[in-house]
Amino acid sequence: MKKSETILQKDVSELKTTVNDILFAVNKLSENFEQRFDNVEQRLDNVEQDLSSVKSKVNTQMVTKDYLDRKLTELRGVNKLTHLLQKKKIITPLEVKMVLSI
């Protein structure tokens, strides 16, 4: 075998080793990314479950616009009635404050 062939075989062997090292590193990196993505996916699943739970609680405890409108109408009626009763001297200003503070 000639010296140039020996050098060439050595270079090819070194290249194969380098390529194998690179492939190993890329594979290891890929595995690490896969594991990290799995962890992130699991955490996001937990967040989705938590948000779903919060959404359910909010929906069951939230009042509607119609309910608020009715309550505001009732409050306006109470305000008008107490001021009318005070104007007619049926109740005192102190009693008006007491009624409106309820």
PyMOL commands that set and color helices and strands:
alter all, ss='L'
color gray80, all
select helices_A, chain A and resi 3-61+65-87+93-100
alter helices_A, ss='H'
color red, helices_A
deselect
rebuild
show_as cartoon
